[in-house]
Amino acid sequence: MDVQTLLASCYASVISRLICYPLDTIAIQHASSTRRPLLSVPLRTYYRGLAPSTALVTPAIALYFTTYRQTKALLVDVPYFGDSTATYLVAGTVAELTSSFVWTPLEVIKSRLQISKTAADGRLFSNLREIWRGEGIRGFYRGYLMGLAVFIPYNGIWWTVYEHTKKAAPIGWSVAGTAALGGCVATITSTCCCHPLDLVKTRYQVATTATVGRVGGERLEDARGVLKVVKNVWGEARFGRGFYKGLGARLMCSTPSSLISMAVFEYFSPDRTAERSQKGRDPIIKGEILEDKL
């Protein structure tokens, strides 16, 4: 196991979460239609669930980054792959499939903590008991297939844009600066493409919470299934604009979070596969130049 990559991913997760957690809370509330007027509650409310969320999510993120790096390192040396778009797509998909078994239960719990309106609703163990008693183990994997439908294309787009943006970055930029630029561009692109699916997934995952229960009305019907969520969202705004509800809040959270996490991650664990691939091409390039001169 690549210990350096594992530790770097943990640093990236903790630092970005400490800085951007309130923005993530606002984004979750927008997506789940449980938001409250900005700053209408104490600031500490936006940090509700920070400690358990950080402790729960960090192992999943570490597994995700480590799987991506190791898969990419293997594919770079495989014929017809190399340091190419196909490698980024496959490595991102493998990372998502591997980490989703851990990530989905953690995301379900995190989302419930972030939309809670009372301290009682925001207690970790209360939510764990509520899910277990009401839905059993299936409750922790609520929205699992929907999550794969969202994040497999999301990850494919994200890593492809990220890697190509790093290659296009100005010469002389630092590793952290290049990673920050790649993270920003990749997050904006992939979020805009996949936000409708993510919104439906989030609303379905939190549909059985007490907070949504207090909203009442059609929101109670979200628990009946993903298709019901889609129908409800479609009816909430003309021309399907409801599917992009909270996009601004999501970008406001995910963009700086991605910028920080990727800069920290690449700073502590630079991508050696790209360097190795470039070195492998250098003799060919030099040989072509020599032939031209002759």
FISERO-841434 format. One record per residue (C-alpha): residue number from 0; x, y, z. Coordinates in nm, 2 decimals. Layout:
<atoms>
<nr = NUM&east = X&north = Y&up = Z>
...
</atoms>
This chain:
<atoms>
<nr = 0&east = 0.00&north = 0.00&up = 0.00>
<nr = 1&east = 0.12&north = 0.35&up = -0.08>
<nr = 2&east = 0.15&north = 0.50&up = 0.27>
<nr = 3&east = 0.24&north = 0.85&up = 0.14>
<nr = 4&east = -0.07&north = 0.86&up = -0.07>
<nr = 5&east = -0.28&north = 0.73&up = 0.21>
<nr = 6&east = -0.16&north = 1.00&up = 0.46>
<nr = 7&east = -0.18&north = 1.28&up = 0.20>
<nr = 8&east = -0.54&north = 1.19&up = 0.13>
<nr = 9&east = -0.62&north = 1.21&up = 0.50>
<nr = 10&east = -0.45&north = 1.55&up = 0.53>
<nr = 11&east = -0.65&north = 1.67&up = 0.23>
<nr = 12&east = -0.98&north = 1.55&up = 0.37>
<nr = 13&east = -0.94&north = 1.69&up = 0.72>
<nr = 14&east = -0.80&north = 2.04&up = 0.61>
<nr = 15&east = -1.06&north = 2.09&up = 0.34>
<nr = 16&east = -1.35&north = 1.98&up = 0.56>
<nr = 17&east = -1.25&north = 2.21&up = 0.85>
<nr = 18&east = -1.24&north = 2.51&up = 0.62>
<nr = 19&east = -1.54&north = 2.43&up = 0.39>
<nr = 20&east = -1.78&north = 2.24&up = 0.61>
<nr = 21&east = -2.03&north = 2.52&up = 0.66>
<nr = 22&east = -2.05&north = 2.57&up = 0.28>
<nr = 23&east = -2.12&north = 2.19&up = 0.25>
<nr = 24&east = -2.40&north = 2.21&up = 0.50>
<nr = 25&east = -2.56&north = 2.50&up = 0.31>
<nr = 26&east = -2.53&north = 2.30&up = -0.01>
<nr = 27&east = -2.69&north = 1.99&up = 0.14>
<nr = 28&east = -2.98&north = 2.19&up = 0.28>
<nr = 29&east = -3.04&north = 2.35&up = -0.06>
<nr = 30&east = -3.04&north = 2.01&up = -0.24>
<nr = 31&east = -3.27&north = 1.85&up = 0.01>
<nr = 32&east = -3.51&north = 2.16&up = 0.03>
<nr = 33&east = -3.46&north = 2.20&up = 0.40>
<nr = 34&east = -3.25&north = 2.52&up = 0.39>
<nr = 35&east = -3.31&north = 2.81&up = 0.63>
<nr = 36&east = -3.24&north = 3.18&up = 0.57>
<nr = 37&east = -2.86&north = 3.24&up = 0.57>
<nr = 38&east = -2.73&north = 3.32&up = 0.92>
<nr = 39&east = -3.08&north = 3.29&up = 1.07>
<nr = 40&east = -2.93&north = 3.03&up = 1.31>
<nr = 41&east = -2.61&north = 3.05&up = 1.51>
<nr = 42&east = -2.29&north = 2.98&up = 1.32>
<nr = 43&east = -2.22&north = 2.67&up = 1.52>
<nr = 44&east = -2.53&north = 2.51&up = 1.36>
<nr = 45&east = -2.35&north = 2.50&up = 1.02>
<nr = 46&east = -2.08&north = 2.29&up = 1.19>
<nr = 47&east = -2.32&north = 2.04&up = 1.33>
<nr = 48&east = -2.19&north = 1.69&up = 1.27>
<nr = 49&east = -1.84&north = 1.82&up = 1.18>
<nr = 50&east = -1.65&north = 1.58&up = 1.41>
<nr = 51&east = -1.83&north = 1.26&up = 1.33>
<nr = 52&east = -1.85&north = 1.36&up = 0.96>
<nr = 53&east = -1.47&north = 1.41&up = 0.94>
<nr = 54&east = -1.41&north = 1.09&up = 1.13>
<nr = 55&east = -1.65&north = 0.89&up = 0.90>
<nr = 56&east = -1.57&north = 1.04&up = 0.56>
<nr = 57&east = -1.19&north = 1.06&up = 0.58>
<nr = 58&east = -1.13&north = 0.68&up = 0.56>
<nr = 59&east = -1.36&north = 0.66&up = 0.25>
<nr = 60&east = -1.17&north = 0.95&up = 0.08>
<nr = 61&east = -0.84&north = 0.79&up = 0.17>
<nr = 62&east = -0.95&north = 0.46&up = 0.01>
<nr = 63&east = -1.08&north = 0.65&up = -0.29>
<nr = 64&east = -0.76&north = 0.84&up = -0.36>
<nr = 65&east = -0.53&north = 0.54&up = -0.29>
<nr = 66&east = -0.74&north = 0.32&up = -0.52>
<nr = 67&east = -0.73&north = 0.58&up = -0.80>
<nr = 68&east = -0.35&north = 0.63&up = -0.78>
<nr = 69&east = -0.27&north = 0.26&up = -0.77>
<nr = 70&east = -0.51&north = 0.18&up = -1.05>
<nr = 71&east = -0.37&north = 0.46&up = -1.26>
<nr = 72&east = -0.01&north = 0.35&up = -1.19>
<nr = 73&east = -0.09&north = 0.00&up = -1.31>
<nr = 74&east = -0.27&north = 0.12&up = -1.63>
<nr = 75&east = 0.00&north = 0.36&up = -1.73>
<nr = 76&east = 0.23&north = 0.06&up = -1.82>
<nr = 77&east = -0.05&north = -0.13&up = -2.00>
<nr = 78&east = -0.04&north = -0.11&up = -2.39>
<nr = 79&east = -0.31&north = 0.11&up = -2.54>
<nr = 80&east = -0.37&north = 0.29&up = -2.20>
<nr = 81&east = -0.06&north = 0.48&up = -2.09>
<nr = 82&east = -0.12&north = 0.83&up = -1.95>
<nr = 83&east = -0.44&north = 0.88&up = -2.14>
<nr = 84&east = -0.81&north = 0.97&up = -2.11>
<nr = 85&east = -0.90&north = 0.59&up = -2.10>
<nr = 86&east = -0.67&north = 0.55&up = -1.80>
<nr = 87&east = -0.83&north = 0.83&up = -1.61>
<nr = 88&east = -1.18&north = 0.70&up = -1.69>
<nr = 89&east = -1.11&north = 0.35&up = -1.58>
<nr = 90&east = -0.91&north = 0.45&up = -1.27>
<nr = 91&east = -1.19&north = 0.69&up = -1.16>
<nr = 92&east = -1.45&north = 0.42&up = -1.21>
<nr = 93&east = -1.26&north = 0.16&up = -1.01>
<nr = 94&east = -1.20&north = 0.41&up = -0.73>
<nr = 95&east = -1.57&north = 0.49&up = -0.71>
<nr = 96&east = -1.68&north = 0.13&up = -0.72>
<nr = 97&east = -1.43&north = 0.04&up = -0.44>
<nr = 98&east = -1.49&north = 0.33&up = -0.21>
<nr = 99&east = -1.87&north = 0.34&up = -0.26>
<nr = 100&east = -1.92&north = 0.04&up = -0.02>
<nr = 101&east = -1.78&north = 0.26&up = 0.25>
<nr = 102&east = -1.88&north = 0.60&up = 0.13>
<nr = 103&east = -2.26&north = 0.54&up = 0.09>
<nr = 104&east = -2.34&north = 0.47&up = 0.46>
<nr = 105&east = -2.12&north = 0.76&up = 0.56>
<nr = 106&east = -2.29&north = 1.00&up = 0.32>
<nr = 107&east = -2.63&north = 0.90&up = 0.44>
<nr = 108&east = -2.54&north = 0.97&up = 0.80>
<nr = 109&east = -2.36&north = 1.29&up = 0.71>
<nr = 110&east = -2.65&north = 1.43&up = 0.51>
<nr = 111&east = -2.89&north = 1.36&up = 0.79>
<nr = 112&east = -2.67&north = 1.54&up = 1.04>
<nr = 113&east = -2.63&north = 1.84&up = 0.82>
<nr = 114&east = -3.01&north = 1.90&up = 0.75>
<nr = 115&east = -3.10&north = 1.85&up = 1.12>
<nr = 116&east = -3.28&north = 2.15&up = 1.27>
<nr = 117&east = -3.25&north = 2.06&up = 1.64>
<nr = 118&east = -2.96&north = 1.94&up = 1.85>
<nr = 119&east = -3.15&north = 1.62&up = 1.91>
<nr = 120&east = -3.19&north = 1.55&up = 1.54>
<nr = 121&east = -2.82&north = 1.62&up = 1.49>
<nr = 122&east = -2.69&north = 1.35&up = 1.73>
<nr = 123&east = -2.49&north = 1.08&up = 1.56>
<nr = 124&east = -2.61&north = 0.78&up = 1.77>
<nr = 125&east = -2.97&north = 0.89&up = 1.75>
<nr = 126&east = -2.95&north = 0.89&up = 1.37>
<nr = 127&east = -2.78&north = 0.55&up = 1.37>
<nr = 128&east = -3.05&north = 0.40&up = 1.59>
<nr = 129&east = -3.33&north = 0.56&up = 1.38>
<nr = 130&east = -3.19&north = 0.42&up = 1.06>
<nr = 131&east = -3.13&north = 0.07&up = 1.20>
<nr = 132&east = -3.47&north = 0.05&up = 1.37>
<nr = 133&east = -3.67&north = 0.19&up = 1.08>
<nr = 134&east = -3.49&north = 0.04&up = 0.78>
<nr = 135&east = -3.22&north = -0.20&up = 0.89>
<nr = 136&east = -2.90&north = -0.24&up = 0.70>
<nr = 137&east = -3.07&north = -0.13&up = 0.38>
<nr = 138&east = -3.12&north = 0.22&up = 0.53>
<nr = 139&east = -2.75&north = 0.27&up = 0.54>
<nr = 140&east = -2.72&north = 0.20&up = 0.17>
<nr = 141&east = -3.02&north = 0.41&up = 0.08>
<nr = 142&east = -2.95&north = 0.56&up = -0.26>
<nr = 143&east = -2.65&north = 0.33&up = -0.32>
<nr = 144&east = -2.74&north = 0.25&up = -0.69>
<nr = 145&east = -2.84&north = 0.61&up = -0.74>
<nr = 146&east = -2.50&north = 0.71&up = -0.60>
<nr = 147&east = -2.32&north = 0.49&up = -0.85>
<nr = 148&east = -2.54&north = 0.64&up = -1.13>
<nr = 149&east = -2.42&north = 0.98&up = -1.02>
<nr = 150&east = -2.06&north = 0.93&up = -0.93>
<nr = 151&east = -1.94&north = 0.69&up = -1.19>
<nr = 152&east = -2.00&north = 0.95&up = -1.47>
<nr = 153&east = -1.90&north = 1.23&up = -1.23>
<nr = 154&east = -1.57&north = 1.07&up = -1.15>
<nr = 155&east = -1.50&north = 0.99&up = -1.51>
<nr = 156&east = -1.56&north = 1.36&up = -1.61>
<nr = 157&east = -1.37&north = 1.49&up = -1.30>
<nr = 158&east = -1.05&north = 1.29&up = -1.34>
<nr = 159&east = -1.04&north = 1.34&up = -1.72>
<nr = 160&east = -1.07&north = 1.72&up = -1.69>
<nr = 161&east = -0.84&north = 1.73&up = -1.39>
<nr = 162&east = -0.55&north = 1.54&up = -1.55>
<nr = 163&east = -0.58&north = 1.73&up = -1.88>
<nr = 164&east = -0.60&north = 2.06&up = -1.70>
<nr = 165&east = -0.28&north = 1.98&up = -1.51>
<nr = 166&east = -0.11&north = 1.90&up = -1.84>
<nr = 167&east = -0.23&north = 2.23&up = -1.99>
<nr = 168&east = -0.12&north = 2.44&up = -1.68>
<nr = 169&east = 0.15&north = 2.70&up = -1.75>
<nr = 170&east = 0.51&north = 2.58&up = -1.73>
<nr = 171&east = 0.67&north = 2.67&up = -1.40>
<nr = 172&east = 0.37&north = 2.64&up = -1.18>
<nr = 173&east = 0.41&north = 2.46&up = -0.85>
<nr = 174&east = 0.27&north = 2.11&up = -0.80>
<nr = 175&east = 0.01&north = 2.25&up = -0.55>
<nr = 176&east = -0.08&north = 2.54&up = -0.78>
<nr = 177&east = -0.14&north = 2.31&up = -1.08>
<nr = 178&east = -0.34&north = 2.07&up = -0.87>
<nr = 179&east = -0.56&north = 2.36&up = -0.74>
<nr = 180&east = -0.63&north = 2.48&up = -1.09>
<nr = 181&east = -0.71&north = 2.12&up = -1.21>
<nr = 182&east = -0.94&north = 2.07&up = -0.91>
<nr = 183&east = -1.13&north = 2.40&up = -0.98>
<nr = 184&east = -1.19&north = 2.33&up = -1.35>
<nr = 185&east = -1.28&north = 1.96&up = -1.29>
<nr = 186&east = -1.52&north = 2.04&up = -1.01>
<nr = 187&east = -1.71&north = 2.31&up = -1.20>
<nr = 188&east = -1.74&north = 2.09&up = -1.51>
<nr = 189&east = -1.84&north = 1.77&up = -1.35>
<nr = 190&east = -2.08&north = 1.93&up = -1.10>
<nr = 191&east = -2.27&north = 2.12&up = -1.37>
<nr = 192&east = -2.30&north = 1.80&up = -1.57>
<nr = 193&east = -2.41&north = 1.57&up = -1.28>
<nr = 194&east = -2.60&north = 1.80&up = -1.04>
<nr = 195&east = -2.95&north = 1.69&up = -1.13>
<nr = 196&east = -2.86&north = 1.33&up = -1.05>
<nr = 197&east = -2.69&north = 1.43&up = -0.73>
<nr = 198&east = -2.99&north = 1.64&up = -0.62>
<nr = 199&east = -3.23&north = 1.34&up = -0.67>
<nr = 200&east = -2.99&north = 1.11&up = -0.48>
<nr = 201&east = -2.96&north = 1.35&up = -0.18>
<nr = 202&east = -3.34&north = 1.40&up = -0.16>
<nr = 203&east = -3.40&north = 1.03&up = -0.16>
<nr = 204&east = -3.13&north = 0.96&up = 0.10>
<nr = 205&east = -3.28&north = 1.20&up = 0.35>
<nr = 206&east = -3.65&north = 1.13&up = 0.27>
<nr = 207&east = -3.71&north = 0.94&up = 0.59>
<nr = 208&east = -3.56&north = 1.19&up = 0.83>
<nr = 209&east = -3.77&north = 1.37&up = 1.10>
<nr = 210&east = -3.66&north = 1.70&up = 0.95>
<nr = 211&east = -3.82&north = 1.62&up = 0.61>
<nr = 212&east = -4.12&north = 1.48&up = 0.79>
<nr = 213&east = -4.18&north = 1.82&up = 0.94>
<nr = 214&east = -4.18&north = 1.97&up = 0.59>
<nr = 215&east = -4.48&north = 1.75&up = 0.50>
<nr = 216&east = -4.67&north = 1.76&up = 0.18>
<nr = 217&east = -4.52&north = 1.60&up = -0.13>
<nr = 218&east = -4.18&north = 1.58&up = 0.04>
<nr = 219&east = -4.31&north = 1.28&up = 0.24>
<nr = 220&east = -4.37&north = 1.09&up = -0.09>
<nr = 221&east = -3.99&north = 1.12&up = -0.17>
<nr = 222&east = -3.95&north = 0.80&up = 0.04>
<nr = 223&east = -4.15&north = 0.60&up = -0.21>
<nr = 224&east = -3.87&north = 0.58&up = -0.46>
<nr = 225&east = -3.63&north = 0.76&up = -0.69>
<nr = 226&east = -3.89&north = 0.79&up = -0.97>
<nr = 227&east = -4.12&north = 0.97&up = -0.72>
<nr = 228&east = -3.85&north = 1.21&up = -0.63>
<nr = 229&east = -3.79&north = 1.28&up = -1.00>
<nr = 230&east = -4.16&north = 1.35&up = -1.05>
<nr = 231&east = -4.18&north = 1.58&up = -0.74>
<nr = 232&east = -3.87&north = 1.78&up = -0.84>
<nr = 233&east = -4.00&north = 1.82&up = -1.20>
<nr = 234&east = -4.33&north = 1.96&up = -1.06>
<nr = 235&east = -4.16&north = 2.21&up = -0.83>
<nr = 236&east = -4.03&north = 2.44&up = -1.11>
<nr = 237&east = -4.11&north = 2.50&up = -1.48>
<nr = 238&east = -3.90&north = 2.34&up = -1.75>
<nr = 239&east = -3.73&north = 2.11&up = -1.50>
<nr = 240&east = -3.53&north = 2.40&up = -1.34>
<nr = 241&east = -3.58&north = 2.23&up = -1.00>
<nr = 242&east = -3.31&north = 1.98&up = -1.09>
<nr = 243&east = -3.06&north = 2.26&up = -1.07>
<nr = 244&east = -3.18&north = 2.39&up = -0.74>
<nr = 245&east = -2.88&north = 2.45&up = -0.51>
<nr = 246&east = -2.63&north = 2.44&up = -0.80>
<nr = 247&east = -2.48&north = 2.77&up = -0.69>
<nr = 248&east = -2.45&north = 2.66&up = -0.33>
<nr = 249&east = -2.30&north = 2.33&up = -0.44>
<nr = 250&east = -2.04&north = 2.50&up = -0.66>
<nr = 251&east = -1.97&north = 2.75&up = -0.38>
<nr = 252&east = -1.88&north = 2.46&up = -0.15>
<nr = 253&east = -1.73&north = 2.20&up = -0.38>
<nr = 254&east = -1.50&north = 2.43&up = -0.58>
<nr = 255&east = -1.30&north = 2.57&up = -0.28>
<nr = 256&east = -1.31&north = 2.23&up = -0.11>
<nr = 257&east = -1.16&north = 2.07&up = -0.42>
<nr = 258&east = -0.91&north = 2.34&up = -0.47>
<nr = 259&east = -0.78&north = 2.30&up = -0.11>
<nr = 260&east = -0.79&north = 1.92&up = -0.10>
<nr = 261&east = -0.62&north = 1.86&up = -0.43>
<nr = 262&east = -0.35&north = 2.12&up = -0.35>
<nr = 263&east = -0.28&north = 1.96&up = -0.02>
<nr = 264&east = -0.30&north = 1.60&up = -0.16>
<nr = 265&east = -0.06&north = 1.67&up = -0.45>
<nr = 266&east = 0.18&north = 1.87&up = -0.23>
<nr = 267&east = 0.22&north = 1.58&up = 0.01>
<nr = 268&east = 0.20&north = 1.31&up = -0.26>
<nr = 269&east = 0.30&north = 1.43&up = -0.61>
<nr = 270&east = 0.18&north = 1.21&up = -0.90>
<nr = 271&east = 0.48&north = 1.01&up = -1.01>
<nr = 272&east = 0.29&north = 0.83&up = -1.28>
<nr = 273&east = 0.27&north = 1.14&up = -1.49>
<nr = 274&east = 0.64&north = 1.21&up = -1.44>
<nr = 275&east = 0.72&north = 0.85&up = -1.54>
<nr = 276&east = 0.51&north = 0.87&up = -1.85>
<nr = 277&east = 0.67&north = 1.20&up = -1.95>
<nr = 278&east = 1.02&north = 1.05&up = -1.90>
<nr = 279&east = 0.92&north = 0.75&up = -2.11>
<nr = 280&east = 0.83&north = 0.98&up = -2.40>
<nr = 281&east = 1.14&north = 1.20&up = -2.38>
<nr = 282&east = 1.38&north = 0.96&up = -2.57>
<nr = 283&east = 1.13&north = 0.93&up = -2.85>
<nr = 284&east = 1.09&north = 1.31&up = -2.87>
<nr = 285&east = 1.47&north = 1.35&up = -2.86>
<nr = 286&east = 1.51&north = 1.09&up = -3.13>
<nr = 287&east = 1.26&north = 1.26&up = -3.35>
<nr = 288&east = 1.44&north = 1.59&up = -3.31>
<nr = 289&east = 1.78&north = 1.42&up = -3.39>
<nr = 290&east = 1.63&north = 1.26&up = -3.71>
<nr = 291&east = 1.50&north = 1.60&up = -3.82>
<nr = 292&east = 1.84&north = 1.75&up = -3.78>
<nr = 293&east = 2.01&north = 1.47&up = -3.98>
</atoms>
